[in-house]
Amino acid sequence: GLAFTRHTEDAFLETGGSLNFQSMPDLLITTLNTRLSYKSSVYVNYETKIYNQFTASVHASYINRTNNNQLTGGSIGLPFSSYEDAEKRIYVGCYYRIGDAIIPSLRLLMNKNIIGFSYDIYNNDITQARLRQNTFELSFSTSIGNRRNKLFRTIYD
C-alpha cells in the first residue's frame, strides 16, 4: 500500500491505495466457494476551510473485491465553539455507495475525539429475496498523543 498526505493550516489532503491477495484455505467447512482473489482499494479524502471556521469535506473510494464497491460523498463542518483553541464542529453530510446505499451521516469533532452516527439506507429490489435491512452505525475515534504543529484538525485525522 501507498499513501500521500498534505496537511496545512487550512486544508487536508490524503490519498492512497493498496493491493493484496488472499488464497483459498486448504480445508473448507461450508459448501460455498470462498475463494478470494486480488483485492485493491484507492481513496481520496479532502477537507478545507470555506468560510471563517466552516469547512467542506469530500471522500471518494473504490474497493474491488468479489463485487465492486464505490463510495463517494461529503459533508459540511459547522463550528459550535466560541474558543479558537477548541476545535469543535458538527459535520452534516451524505455518502453514496453506488448502486447499493445512501448513507446520511452526522459527526461531532470535539478536540481529540470524533463521534459519528450514520444510517445506511439500502437500495432494495422489489423481490423479497434481495431485501436487506437498513443499518444504523455508531463510531468513536480519538487522537492519542500531542500534536507537533497547530495544524487544521479534520474528521480524517
Secondary structure, DSSP 8 states (H G I E B T S, - for coil): -EEEEEE-SSEEEEEEEEEEE----S---SSS-----EEEEEEEEEEEEEETTEEEEEEEEEEESSSEEEEEEEEEEEE--S-SSS-EEEEEEEEEETTTEEEEEEEEEETTEEEEEEEEEE---SSGGG----EEEEEEEE--S--SS-----TT-
